[in-house]
Amino acid sequence: MTSESTERINAENITEDEFFFGHKACAGCGGSLAVRIALKVLGERTLLVEPAGCMSAVSFNYPQMSFSNNAIISAFAGTGAVLSGLKAGAEVMGWKDYHVLGIAGDGGTADIGLQALSGLIDRNDDVIYLCYDNEAYMNTGIQKSGLTPFGTSTTTTPAGKKGKGNLKHKKNLFEIVAAHDIPYAATASIGYIEDFANKIKRASEVRGTSFIHVLAPCPTGWGIDTSETVEVAREVVDNGLWYLAEYYDGEYHINRKPKEFKDIHSYIKRQGRFKHLDEEDIKEIIAQRDKTWKRLQQYSVGQ
């Protein structure tokens, strides 16, 4: 595949139609914004799978549903398997011009759903898997997941006199997925909406399995104001703690490489989940960031 689609999506040409509305997500929810944009790109003829998690909890409001397309809730661990089943069913029915999309959180992807995701990529079914990463099991009480950052205070890694919060760094989910030699994988952030929308479009044009890992802040779990979601999602890219990249044709590509990183202190200190961190903890976070970017130097730079 090429790194560019024939027509880029932007604010002027994206559809005004809404396929995800009337949900009960918290104010400022980054995950709901990611779902809204993804469906605006893919359209109504999208078969949607959601496992247990924030998005299924806020969108399936019996007896109503917040989607105008066909959607189903899967078992927490089964997103990848159900995607394959929907794809097979659509083929049997002779469907044309449609997409199959899975939307799962960080816990449902990097932890409990990782086996099913790996099997999906191995089968190479022509579907899209979207992981909205709010960096904890937010729906069930803000517990640590495999994608929770170092130092985060959660209900299972509480900060206090005898604890510094989460002592592990995030799993490198993007490279775990790319190690399967998947046709297309990408990272994104709702702080850079146009980049995210165009990666959804590219994923829809790929033959085989595509995977997008989008960072989607949660004001409730992160301890930020509901008005700060997009700003924080942009800041984490600009300070180098999250990177925008793609994997295709067996190669990695960085989409945005800051000439110099913005100071991370404002990002850390504005979030309630990090309020206990001291300067030594911040030095550890910076060291891990620099280690990551040293590895990323081997990636090519492209849009």
HELIX and SHEET records of a PDB file:
HELIX    1   1 GLY A   30  LEU A   42  1                                  13    
HELIX    2   2 CYS A   54  SER A   59  1                                   6    
HELIX    3   3 THR A   79  VAL A   92  1                                  14    
HELIX    4   4 ASP A  106  ASP A  106  1                                   1    
HELIX    5   5 GLY A  107  ASP A  111  3                                   5    
HELIX    6   6 LEU A  114  ARG A  123  1                                  10    
HELIX    7   7 LEU A  173  ALA A  178  1                                   6    
HELIX    8   8 ILE A  193  GLU A  205  1                                  13    
HELIX    9   9 PRO A  219  TRP A  222  1                                   4    
HELIX   10  10 THR A  229  ASP A  238  1                                  10    
HELIX   11  11 HIS A  265  LYS A  269  1                                   5    
HELIX   12  12 GLY A  272  PHE A  274  5                                   3    
HELIX   13  13 GLU A  279  LEU A  296  1                                  18    
SHEET    1   A 9 ALA A  71  SER A  74  0                                        
SHEET    2   A 9 THR A  46  PRO A  51  1                                        
SHEET    3   A 9 HIS A  99  GLY A 105  1                                        
SHEET    4   A 9 ILE A 128  ASP A 133  1                                        
SHEET    5   A 9 SER A 210  LEU A 215  1                                        
SHEET    6   A 9 TYR A 184  SER A 189  1                                        
SHEET    7   A 9 ALA A 245  TYR A 248 -1                                        
SHEET    8   A 9 GLU A 251  ILE A 254 -1                                        
SHEET    9   A 9 SER A 300  VAL A 301  1                                        
SHEET    1   B 2 ALA A 159  GLY A 160  0                                        
SHEET    2   B 2 GLY A 163  LYS A 164 -1                                        
END                                                                             
